[in-house]
Amino acid sequence: MNPQNFSTISSVTHSTLAIIMGGGAGTRLFPLTKDRSKPAVPLGGKYRIVDIPISNCINSDLRHIYVLTQFNSASLHRHIASAYKFDRFSRSFVEILAAQQTPSGSHWYQGTADAVRQNLQNFLSRPYQYYVILSGDQLYRMDFRDLLNQHIQEGADISIATIPVNREAASEFGIMHTDDTRQITRFVEKPKDPAVLDSLRIPGNLMEQLGHNPGEELFQASMGIYVFNRQALIEALDNDLVDFGKHIIPRSIEHYKVHSYIFQGYWEDIGTIRSFFNANLALTDEKPPFSMFDTTRPVYTHARFLPASKMQGARINRSIISDGCTITDAEIDHAVVGVRSYIKAGTTIKDVILMGNDFFDADLALHDNTDGCTPLGIGRNCHIDHAIIDKNARIGDNVTISPKGKPTHFDGPNYYIREGIIIVPKNTTIPAGTVI
């Protein structure tokens, strides 16, 4: 951002409200969403997905933040209440707005636009001039001050963050077409017709502005990130339309000045098991596409004050080990190991997300089992491959977990397979000697 614009944009951020969509039932992330909402799903060993948009807001000096939820929101409420506490003399806040019955309506959120509409009275109660609407299940790092700065300079009523994608990916997104000034003139949801795609290519002049070859074939895909002026938001929601992407945005293009903010950094929708799995393991790369080690724009989360992890005879490669873990003579390759994890001797873990535990269980986990209970964590001589082990799982000795030779989609007695990845749900016990 240009330093000369800092004073102006700083005053703008104080007049901006951020609204984070908590998402629906999260069926694409089931069973990780069996007992929690999508934004509350653990990420990167010690974070939650919701920490990403909240941290982007805080790092952009947007400190008035609402999170809209309705499904399995108890753990998300606990996390936000414990993680985001501002100075009591500050007006900054991160608050939950859950779906509720009111005199004007008794139904749950029917979509993103309906969720904002049902809470519009709360949003308009203070003199905010701009509203930044964000998704709660994406992995990216963006300075929203740049987005707001362009929005104001262009005199837009609505701005939509887009990301350049190739032809193959374009059919999975809502695609925007703009003129050379980045004003959106057309929107097509998941275009499949080759002729339609041809007409939606980013114009050559704009490609040059973005630093790309003018002959390169790219399309502007909606990121589900919007900026509305106050009056534009009021008018755009004065109807029964339920979704921003499918309904409000296409209609708004015809009546308002809608501009595209083209983002060229890393962005990943982690709303499916496969995308979530890949994005987590990518964090272990030497130079990951998204780094948690950015000290200028950190990812914030709940401070747990855990001890440093303890490893004895362990062999670890391409992995993230979170706080409070005890790992004894195990082999770990390409894995994300969550807080308070226990991994015992002789165990091999490869291509695994181990989400850790909500509490220590030292007496059971560190000593031999004497009362028939399976200790918390991973037992001795286990082999786990291509799996997500959710929180508080108890896996006994000599257990094998691998998707090899199994269908890509399957519901087992105490596990699930989604997109070729085995998921052991939260609080599940896998008895000793089990082969999955």
N, C-alpha and C positions, 0 to 999 in steps of 0.2 A: 504494500500500500504506500502511496506517495506520502512522505512525511508532512507536506503542507496541508494535506487533507485530514490529518489526525485529529485536530481540534474539532473540526466540523463533524467527522464521523463518530468521535467520542460522544458528542451530544446526541447524535442519532441513536447510538446503541442504548442510551438511557431512556429513549422513547420507543424502544422495541421490545416486544414480548415474544419469547420463543415457546412454541407449542410442539411437544414431542408426542407422536402417535404411538400408543402402546401396542397397537396391532390387535388382530382378532384372536381366534382360538389357537392360531399357530399350528395348524394341522401339518404343514410341510416340515416342521421341526419336531413332530411327535416321534418318540416319547419324551424328548427333552422338555416338552411343554405339557407333559401329563399333569404335573403338580405346580407349574409356575408359568408365568406369562413369558412371551418371547424376549422382552427387554431384560428379564431377570435371569436368562440362561447364562451360566458362567462362560467366560472368555479368557483365553490367554493365561490360564493358571490361577489368577487372583482377581480378575475383573468380572464385570457383568456387561452384557451387550449395551445396556442403557448408558454405561459410563462413557461410551464413545460420543454420542450426540451431546450429552451434558458437558463433557470436557471440551468439545468443539465450541460450545456456547461460552463457557467460562473463559477459554483462551481467546475468544473474540470479544470479550467484555460485554457479553449478553448475560445478565445475571438476574433476569426475571424469567423464570422457566416453569412451565406447567407440563406435567406428564399425564396423558389421558389413558386410563386403563379400564378394563372391565372383566377380563378373564384371569382367574388364578392369580390375583394381584397381591396376595398377602406377603409373599417373600420380597416382591418388588417394593412394597411399602416399607418393609423393615430395612431394606438396603438403602433406600433413599433417605429415610429418616436418620440412619446412623452415619451415612457418608457425607451428606451435603448440609453442613451447618455453617452459616456465615456469621460474621460479627453481628452481635445483637444491636449495634448502633447503625447497621447497614440496612437498606431496604431490599437487599438481594434475597432471593428465595428460589428453592426448587421444591415444588409442591405437586402432590398427586391430586388429580381430579378423576374420581371413579364414576362410572355410569350410575345414575340414581333416578328414582322416580320423583317427578315434580308435578305441580298442578298443570303444567303445560304439556307434559308428556310422560309416559310410563314405560316406553320401550327402550331396549338396549341400543347401543350405537349400531347403526345399520351400515356404516362405512365411514371413511375418513372425514368427508364433508359433514355428515350427520353428527359425528362426534364433536366437531368444532361448533356446529350450529347449536347443539344442546348446551354447550358451555359458553355461548357467545355473550350472555349477560355478564359472566365473570370477566371475560376478556375486555369488555367495553367499559368496565367499572372504573378503570384508570385511563388517563389520557394518552395511551399508546398510539403512535402514529403509524407504526409498521409492525407486521406480524410475520415472523419466520416460522414456517410449518415444516417439521422434520419427521423422518421415519425413525422408528426405534430399533431397526434390525439391519443396519448397514455399517460397514467398516471403512472409514475414510478419515482424512484430516483436512478440514477446510476452515479458512478464516472468513467468517460470515461478514466481516467488515468490508471485504472486497466486494462481496455480493451486494451488500447494502449501498456501497459507494456507487457501483455501476447502476443500480436500480434508481438512485436519486439523480445521478448525472444524466441518464437517458430520459428522465421524466416518466418512467414506466408506472402503470397502475399495478401490474403484477409482473414479477420476474420468476423464471423457472430455471433452476440449475440443470444443465444437461452435460452429458459426457460423450465424446466422440467414440463411436463403435463401428466395427466393420459390418459388411452386408450379412454375414452369417449370424451375428449377434443381434442385428437390428430387428429381426422378426420376433424377438422375445421382449421387446420394449415398446413403450409409446414413443413414437418418433416425431420430432418437431422439424418443421422447415421454416427457415428465416430468410429475410432479405440481407443485403450487405451490412445493414445497420444493426443486425441481430434482433429485429422485431419479428416475432413469430407470426407467420401467415397461415400456417396449416398444421394440423395435428392428426396423426393416424395411429391407432392402437394396434400394435403387433402386425405390421404389414407383411403379407406373404407374396403378393403379386409382384413379379419382377419389374413390371412397368411402373407400378406405384412407387417401388423402392427407387427406381431410377430418378423419379421426379422429386425425391426427398433428399437427395445428396446435398452435402454442405457446399454452397457456392464456392467457386475457385478463388474469388477475391478474399472471402472469409477464411479459406484454407491457408492462404498466404499470411493473413494476419495472425493465425494460430501457429505459424511456423512449420506448416506441413506443405508437401508438394501439392500444387493446385490440381494435379491429375489424380491424386490419391482419392480413393472412394471411401468416404466416411459419412456417418449419419449422427444426428444429435438425438441421443436417447435421454428421456426424462429420468432424473435421479429421485423424483418424489420429494424434492426440496423446493419450497415456494416462499416468495415474499409478497405480501399483500399490503397495499395502502389501507388505512382504516376504512375509508368509505367504500373502496372496492370490495373489501371482505364482507361488509354489511350487505351490499347489493348482490354480490355473487351468491350469498347464502339465503337470499330472500326467495326461497322455492323449496321443493321437496327432493331435490337431487341429493344423492347419498354419498357420492365418491368424487374426490378431486380429479384424479387422473382420468377416469372414464367419463365424467359428466361435467363438472364445473369448468375445468380447463378448456376443453373443446368449445364450450359455449362462450367462455370469456374472451377467447380469441376474436370472436365476431363483434364484441361490444367494448372491449378495453384495449389499451395499449399494453401488450404483453411482450416482454423481452426475454431472451435467452442469455443466461450467464454460463459460459462454456468453461467447465472445469476440466483440467488436464492432469490431475494427480491420480493417485491410486484410489479406487472405489470398488467395493464389492458388496453385493446384496447377499447377506448370509442367512437368508430365510429358508434354505433347504439343508438337509443333513449333509449332502455332499459338499456344498459350498461352505458350510460351517466347518466341516472336517478339514477341508483343504486350506481354508483361511487360517485356522488355528495352527496347523502344522507348518504353514509358510512362515510363521513368526519365528521358527527355529533356524531359518536360513542365516547365513553369515551376513548377507545384506538383504533383509526381508523387504518386500514391497511396502509393507506397513510396519514401522518400527515403534516399539514401546520405549525406546531409548532416546527419544527426542526430548531433550531437557528444556527446550524453549516452548514446547507445546505438549506438556505431559498429559497422560491419561490419569484422571483422578478416580479414586475408589474409596471404599471403606478401609480405614486404618485399623489393622487388627492387632498390632504390637506382638507379633509372633516371634519365637526364637529363630535363629538361622537354621537352615537344614543341616542334618547330620548324615554323612555317608561313610560307610565302612566297607572297603573292598569292592565298591561299585564301579562299573565300567559304563560311562555315559558318553554318548555322541549325539550331536545335532539335537539337543533337547533343552527345554526350559524346566528348571526345577524351582518351584515356588517356596515360600517360607514355611517353616514348621514341619518339614518332612523328615522321615527316618527311612533310609535306604541301606540295606545290608546285603552285600555280595550279590547284587543283581546286575543284569545287563540291560541297559536302556538305550535304544537307538531311535531317533526321530520321534520324539514324544513331547507332549506338554503335560507336566505333572503338577497338579493343583495343590493348594495349601493343605497342610496336615496329612499328607499322604504317607502310608506305610507300605513298603515293598520289601519282602523278605528274601532270604538267601535262595539262590538257584533259579530265580525267576527271570524270564526274558520278556522284554516288552519292546515291540517294534511297530511304528506307525500307529500310535495310540494317544488318545486324549483321556487322561485320568483326572477327573475334576476335583478329587480330594475329598475332604471331610469338613463338616461344620463344627466338629469338636474333637478333642483328643480322647483316645481310648487306650491309654498307655498300658494299663494292667493286662488287658486282653491282647493287645497288639504286639507287645514286646516279649511276652513270656509264652511258654507252651500252653496249649489249650487243655484245661483240666476239668471243665464242667460241661463239655459238649457244645458250647457256643462257638460260632465262627467269628474270629476276631475281625475288627474293622481293618479294611485295607486289602492288600494282595498277599496271599499266603506263599508258602515255599514251593519251589520247583514248578511254578506256573509258566505257561507260554501264552502270551496274549498278542494278537496281531490284527491290525486294521479294525480297531474297536474304539468306542467311546464308553468309558466307565463313569457313570454319573455319581453324584455325591453319596457318601455314606454307604457305599457298596461293601459287602463282606464276601470276599472270594477266598475259599478254602485252599488247602494245599493240593498240589498236583492237578490243577485245573487247566484245561486247554480251551482257548477261545480264538477261533479263526473262521473267516468266511469262506475259506477254500472248499470247493465242492458243494456249496450251498446256493440256494436261489438268492437273487438280489433283493427280494422283498419277501419277508416271512415273519410271522408272529409266533414266538416260542413261549414256553411256560414261564420263563423268567428272563427273557431277552427278546429283542426284536432285530430284524435285519432290514435296513433301508439303504437303497442304492449301493449294495455290496458292503455295507459297514455294519458291524454288530454293535448294538447299543444295549448296555446293561443299565436298566433304569435306577433312579434314585432309591436308596434304602433297600436294595435287593440283596438277598443272600444266595450265593452260588456254592452248594456243598462241595466238600473235598472230593477230588476224583472225577468231577464232572467234565465231560467233553462236549463243547458247543461248536 
